[in-house]
Amino acid sequence: MPDSIITLTTDFGYKDPFVGIMKGVILSIKHSVNIVDITHLITPQNILEASFVIENSFSFFPRKTIHVVVVDPGVGSVRRPIIVADENYFFVGPDNGVFSCIYRLIENPVVVHITSEQYFLSWRGPTFHGRDIFAPVAAWLSKGIEISNFGVQIYDYVTVQLPDLRKPAENIIDGEVIYIDSFGNLITNISAREIEDLSRVNPDRKPEVVVKGQEAPLKNYYLQATDDRLYSIINSFRYLELFVNKGNASAASGITVGEKVSVILS
């Protein structure tokens, strides 16, 4: 598999040598691989956040890219290391629900419990499976090893409960904030498609975004907001986002992950 790409998404941060070591392991097995950092600033141990990030990142890479996701509070325990695959992409990481958002996007994923230890480092510790299992497995996968050689297919892979949307009335969608980016923008689980579907109920009525009992008027781009109030926008990932122009929406509003947000066709 020439010119392979391996991406890394972790909660390791940059203070410690963990990310660099994983890259060293990969390059020791395949010198020519391209390694791309998606992020290493996932909130520590936040499986749902990692799942959301990889869901919104993986498809922007070429086919056959290998996405390694290591957010692994159960490292060293009985949780399984896995490979997830479809005809386009590979995902390598722990079986702890970190690929839950991927499972809802790809049909009939092949999920393999990695049991073939010849693809691990020769010595494994209990705290750094990113180095000892996931990095070397990704590297060997990039060399064209068939996933069936890594272990056995499983069907009872772990998923985590994703925040649900509710429709308490025909003209209302209730969602919630599921991610806060580094600018303090608040991303919800309400997609543009769902707002468009809601608007079809009555195209003459305008959708209003309401959070904490107040409206966050919907804008087309950030600079349309001319003061420091809370506004909303459909962002480039096609999700409803709350923002303060040139400010930190989370800090200014006190809103954190889990806050309820409603779209109402008024």
Secondary structure, DSSP 8 states (H G I E B T S, - for coil): -TT-EEEEEES--SSSSHHHHHHHHHHHH-TT-EEEEEES-S-TT-HHHHHHHHHTTGGGS-TT-EEEEE--TTTTSS--EEEEE-SS-EEEEESSSTTHHHHTTSSS-EEEEE--GGGS-SS--SS-HIIIIIHHHHHHHHTT--GGGGEEE-S----------EEEETTEEEEEEEEE-TT--EEEEEEHHHHHHHHTT-TTS-EEEEETTEE--EESSGGG--SSS-EEEE-TTSEEEEE-TTS-HHHHH---TT-EEEEEE-
